[in-house]
Amino acid sequence: MRDPVFSVRRVFAALSIVALLPLGGCLGSESTKALDITGQWRSEIDESIMSIEPSGLFAVDIPGERLAIIGTVTVDGARASFRNRPETKLCVDDDGVYDIEIIDERMIAREVRDTCPSRVLHMSRPWRRLSDESSPPKIDE
């Protein structure tokens, strides 16, 4: 069984150049206090690991899948929009919009609008925040 933290670290290392692309405003605006969803999360549906960087870059490592899902997330208040990058080849340019609530280190996403069945499935169950010790290195390190 592969180590999901190691896999996500590989994705972030491979995307370090991509992080240089402008992602301005990815985590909300000055006028709206954005919910902090950065960090690493484990799905309660299948043990997937989702890592979200402060830049808005995210990666989801799903057990049994060869490649992680990567993309960007923008947060406005408690609403998050996930968009897969072309490298993912799954639901590209199809935003998934969710209202997010965090209660006791548990993230609950309620679908607002999403036509990507895989993302709907994974976001339909709660995610639990992992400790800082298991977080992947920051992209700019």
Secondary structure, 3 states (H helix, E strand, C coil): CCCHHHHHHHHHHHCCCHHHCCCCCCCCCCCCCCCCCCEEEEECCCCCEEEECCCCEEEEECCCCCCCEEEEEEEECCEEEEEECHHHCCCECCCEEEEEEEECCEEEEEEEECCCHHHHHHHCCCEEECCHHHCCCCCCC
